[in-house]
Amino acid sequence: MQLSHTPGRMSASFDEPNLVGSAGLVPAMMLAGRIGLVQVADELLTVPGAKGCAGTKLTSVLAGMLAGADSIDDLDVLRHGAMARLFGGVRAPSTLGSFLRSFRFGHVRQLDAVAARTLCRLGERVPGLLPTGPVVWLDVDDTIKPVYGRGKQGAQHGYTRVRGLNAQLATVSGPDIAPVIAAARLRRGAASSAHGAVRLVRDALATLRRAHVAGPVLVRADSAYYQQALVAAIVKAGCQFSIGARLNKGVRAQIATIDERAWTPIVYPNAIVDPDTGELISSAEIAEVGYTAFTSHGRGKVTARLIVRRVPERNTKKLAAAAQDGLFQVWRYHALFTNQTAPLVEAEKTHRGHAIIEQVFADLKAGPLAHLPSKSFNANGAWLALATMAFNLTRALGVTAGGRYRRAETATIRAHLIHTPARVATSARRVRLHLPTRWPWAAHWQRLWTAIMTT
């Protein structure tokens, strides 16, 4: 591909008032209108200075995030070209920044309630967005978002030794159903992974019940969430759990009781990365044994399955410490504690599926969560809540468009379905969008338009 004209024969100017760069925002915001997002926000939010207009300001931020905004200044993308002919109530970035900075902790919790109700209504409006069985996976994890401003409230060095803020998420997915975010919290950077997990899981499960999600729920988490309070809360809610177990003294002693003939070899269709050495692992051995955890809690102790995966030790320092000189095989163990009833191999495979939540973190950091734009901790908490709403709405657009977009990354949905240029024309009191000819994804875009704008 090469330029077909010389530079001297070309010029450029920003002088066309009838163009928009993100025509996909039209069905997106229509979907937000269909589920009554503005009305829900106006009803629940009591942010100072936003009485009667909280919903309009909220959807302005949301639309900016859908269009790729990852900072407050980027929200100005909503005021280019003919956007004013398509959308009303768009607020300036300075107004939206003041709106976010007016949030206090209680207002952030109100916004969490708005996000939960939004997900429920999206699930009703868009079939296939939420899982309907035979199993529902609720994944819990957290990530550190690095920040650099000295005055950023709550910024601390956490377990990654990177100064930042901690975002904790609970995502829901199922077989052939891509994850959506059921609950989210912003925490100080030095917060432990499991801090607040009980409340987060309870809120997520409440949202699933309101959304009438059917099927048994399996809560999955890594070993950072191996704590009695969380397991007890999951069992009390009538759900199953699959949580990585810390290799403490009791767990190691139980692993030592496994008979050598009980180990079952497994081969991974796709190699996975070893968390300790970074090597690619394509095979391992697994076994299970009964185990009673949290015995120090008395009546709070839990008896379930301890599933153990072992791989040959490759760490040279650990091999030297073993001092076996190759006489005996040295193994490295990874354990999970679960009460699911699936067969051994299937249960271990299902737990490894917990890694899907990392894709959600990657999508958020490639979009609205590329920055936490405010000095105020509560403003950033509101920004995270809005980012989760934008993620879920983008996922709903992909499911509606169908095909590959049902499980596509948000960046792909944004590039193919939202960032579609159009020329706005008016004739006989009707507004018409003229889209590019031979647009590669026109069929899916038209399906999205038809499903939302005409039904």
N, C-alpha and C positions, 0 to 999 in steps of 0.2 A: 504494500500500500504506500502510495506517495501522493504528495500534494499536486493537484492538477493545474494550479495557477502560480505564477510568480508572486512574491510578496508585494511587489509594486502595483500589482493589479488587484490587490485585496485591501479591504478596510473593515473595521468593526466598530460598532457603537451601540450603547445601551439605550435604545430609543423606541422600543416596541412595547406599547402599553397593553397589548392583548394576549401576551404569552404568559404561561405559567410553567414552572419546571417540575411540579409535583401534582399532576392531575389525579394520581391515585389517592390523594387526600380527600377527594370528593366522596367516593364510596366509603372511605374510612370514617370520615366524620358523620356521614349519614348513618353508618352502623352505630356510632356512638350515640347519635340522636335516637335511633330506634330503641336502644336499651335504656333511654332516659337518663343518661349520665349527668347532664346538666342539672336535672331536677333532683337526683340523688345527692349530688354535691351541695346544692343550695339547701337541701333539707338537713344534712348532717354536719356541714362545716360551719363553725362559728368564728372564723378568723376575723380579727378586728379589721375594720375598713373594707370588708368584702361582703357585707350583708346584701343579699339579692344578686350578687354578681360573682360569687365564688365559683359557680359552675362554669361561667364564661371564661374566667381567668384560668381555671384548671384545664379546660379543654384547649385553650390557647397554648399552654405549656405542652400538653399532650400531643397536639398537632405538630408543634415544632420538633418534638422528639421523634415522631413518626417520620418527619422529613429529614432526620439526621442530626438535629441539634444536640450538642453535648455540652453546651454552656448557655448561660443566660443571654449573652450577646447574640448567640447563634439563633435565638428565637425570632430575630428580625427577618429570617428567611420567609416568614409568613406574610410579609408586606411587599413583596416584589410583584411587578407586572400587573396582571389582571386578578390577583388574589382577592382584592377588595370586591370584585364583581361576583365572586363565587362564595365568599365567606363574610359573615358579619361578626362584630364583636371582637375582632382581633386586637389584642392589647400590645403596647410597645414593650420592648424588653425591660426598660426601666420600671414600668408598672408591674410587670410580672416578677421582677427581682424584689421589689418592695412587698409584693404579695407573699412570696416565699419566706422572706425574712420576718414576716409577722407571725409565722407559725411558732407555737409553743408545743411542749411535749403532748399535751392533751389534743391539740389540733392534728398532730401527726397521727395519733391513734384514731382520730375521726377519719382521717384520710385513709388509714388502713381499712376501716370499715367500708368506705366508699369503694376501695379496690376489691374487697371481698364481694360486695354486692355486684360490682361490675362483672367479675368473673362468673358469678352465678347467672347473671342475665345473658352474658355472652354464651354460656353453655346451653341455655334454653334456645337462643336465637340461631346458633351455629352447631348443627349436629356433627359429631365427630371431633369437637374441640376437647371434650372431657371424656375420659375412659368410661366404659359401661360394663366392664367385666371381661373375662372371668376373674381378673385380678387387677387391683389398683396399686400402683407403687407411689409411695410418698417418700421422697428423698430429702434429707436435711444435711446441710453443709454450710460452711462460711468461707469467705475470702477476704483478703486484705486489699483495699484499694489505696495505693500510694498517693500521698498528697505532699505538697511542697511549701505551702504557705505557712509562715511562722505563727500566724495568729489563728490557724484553723482549730476550732474548738474540738476537743476529743481526740486529736491526732496524737498517737503514741506509737512506740515501737512494740510490735506484737510478736507472735511466734515465728514469723518469717524474718524478724530483725529488720523489717522495713517500716519506716514511719508512715502511718496511714490510719484509715478508719476501717472498721470491720463490718462487712455486710453479711447477714445471716439469712438464708433463704430456705423455704420449703417448697418443693416442686412436685406436681402430680403428673403422672404419665401412666401409660399402659401398653400392652402389646399393640404395635402399629400406631400408637398415639404419641405424638411428640409432647414434651413436657411444657406445662404452663406453670406460672408461679402462683401458689396458693397463699403464701404469707411471706413477709420480709421484715427485717429489723436492721436498723443502722446502730452500731455500737462503737464504743471507744476502741482505739486501736489495740490496746493491751488486753481486751476482754478474752477470756478463755473460750474455746470453741463451743463448749456445751452450755455456757452461761445463757440463761433464758430459753433454752431449747424446749423445756416442758411447756411453757406458755406458747411458744411458736407452734409446736405440734398440736396443742389443743385448739388454737385458733384455726390452723389449717384443716383439721378434722371437722371443726364446726362449719367451715366454709363448704367442705365436701358434702356434708349432710344437707346444708341448705340448697346445694346445687343438685341434690337427689342423685349423687353418684352411687351406682350400685356395684356390688362385688366386694369381696374381702380386701381390706387395706393392709398392705405390708409396708411398714416404716423401715427405711434403710438409712444407715449412717456408718461413718467410719469409726475407728477406735477412739477418737477424741470425744465421742458421745457415749462412751461406755460408762454409764452411771445408773445407779439404782433408781433414782427419781424419774428419769426418762423412761426406763423400761417399765416401771410400775404404772406410769401414766398411760403408756401404750396398751398395756394389758387391761387396765381398768376401762379404757375406751373400747375394748372388744376387738382390738386389732392385733396383727402379728408384727414381730420385729425381726430384723436381721442387722445386727450391729457388730462391727469389728471389735474383737476382744483384745484388751491389752495383755501382753505376755508377762503377767505378774507371776509371782511364785506359785500360786494355786493353779493357774492355767498351765504353766510349764509342767507342774507335777502331774496334772491330768493327761497332758499330751504324752508324757513318758509311759503311761499305762497302755497306750494303744499298741496292739500286737502288730508286728511287722507284716504279717499276712493280711492285715485289714486295710492296707493302703491300696487305693485304686488309681491307676495311671489315667491321666486325661491329657488330651492334646487340644490346644487352642486353635481354632480355625484361623485366627489372626493373632500374631504375636503381641504380647502386652509388655509394657515397660516395667522392669523391676524397680520398686520404689526406693530400694537401698543402693543398688549399683548402677541403675540406669540402663542395664542390659535388656535386650529383648528376650522374653521367655516364651517358648512355644509349647512347652510341656511341663507337667508337674504331677504330683500325687496328692490325693485327698483321702481323708478318713474322718470318722465322727465318733464321738463318745459323749455320754451323758455328763452334765456338769451342773453343779449348784453354785451360782454366783451370788455375790453380795451377802455372804454369810454373817458378816459383822452387823447387818441390819436386822438380825433376829427374824421376826415375822415377815420382813420385807425381802428375804432371800428369794431367789428365782431359780427354778430348775428347768433347764431346756437343753437343746442340742449344742454341742461345741463341735463345729466343723473346722477342720484344720487342713490347710494346704501347705505342702512343703516342696521346696526346690533346692537343688544342690547349691551349697554355699560357694560364692565366687569372690567374696571380699577377701583380699589377700591378708589383711591384718587379722581378720577373724580366723582364717585358716592357720596363720602362724600361731595365734593364741591357743588354738585347739591342740597344737603340737602332736598331730597324728602322723605327719609325714606321709600322708596318702594311705595309711593302713586301713582307715575306716572312712566311710562317706560322711561328710559333715553337711547337715541340712539347715536350712533357714525356714522358720515356720511363720505362717500367717493364720490367725484364728478368727472365726466369727461366731457370735452367740446368737442363736435364733430359735424361735418356736414354730417356724413354718413347717408344714407337714410334707412338703415335696420330697421326692427321692434325693439322695445325697448329691449326685452330679448336677441335677437341675437346681437344687437349692444353692449350691456354690456358684453356679452360673448366674442365677438370678441376683445374688448379692453383688457380683462384679458389675452388673448393670447399673449399680449406683453411680458409676462414673459419668452417667449421662448428665448429671447436674453440672459437671465442669463445662459442658457445652453451653449451658445457660449462662454461667459466669462469663464465658468468652463472648457470647452474644451481647451481654449487657456492657461489657468493657469495650466492645467494638462499636457501641452506640451511646446511649445517654449516660452511661456510667464511665465513659472515658474520663470524665472529670466529676468531682464533687464541688460545684462551682461557688459555694458561699463560705464565708467565714463562720457563719452560724451553724451549729450542730443540728438544730431543729430544721433549719432550711434545707440542709443536706439530707436529713431524714425524710422530709417531704419530697425532695428530688428523687430519692430512691423509690419511694412509694409510687410516684408518677412514672418512673422508669419501668417498674413492674407492670403497671397498667398499660404502658405503651408496648411492652413485650407481649402481653396477652392479646392486645388488640391486633398487633401485627400477626401473631399466630392465628387469630381468627380470620384475618384476611387471607392468609395462606391456605387454611382449611377450606374456605369458601371458594377460592380459585381452583383448588383441586390439583390432581396430578402430583408432580414433584414438590409442589409448594406446601403440601400438607406437612412435610417434615423438613422443609428447607430452613437454612439459617436466616435470621432476621435481615442480615445484610443482603442476602439474595432476594428476599421478598421486597425489601426497600428499593433495590436497584431495578428489578424487573416490573414491579407492580405499582410502586408509589412514585418513584422518580420517572414518571412518564411525561414528557413535554406535551403541551397542547396549546392550541390557539383558541381563544374564547370569542365566539361570535353570537350575536343576538339577531333573531329574525322572528317576526310575528309573536313577540313577547315570550319567546322561548330561547333559552341559552343552550348553545351547542358547542361541544368540545371537538375541535378538529385535531386528531391525533396523527402521529407519523405513519405514513404508508410503510408496509413491510416491517412493521415492528415485530421482532422475533417472538414476543410473548403476547401477541394480540389476542389469541384465542382464550388464554387464561384471564387476561385483563377483562375481556368482554364477558366472560362467565362471572367474574367478580361483580362487574357493573350490573348485570342482569339480576343476579341473586339478591343484591342489596337495594338497588334503586327501583326495581319494578315489582318487588314482592313484599 
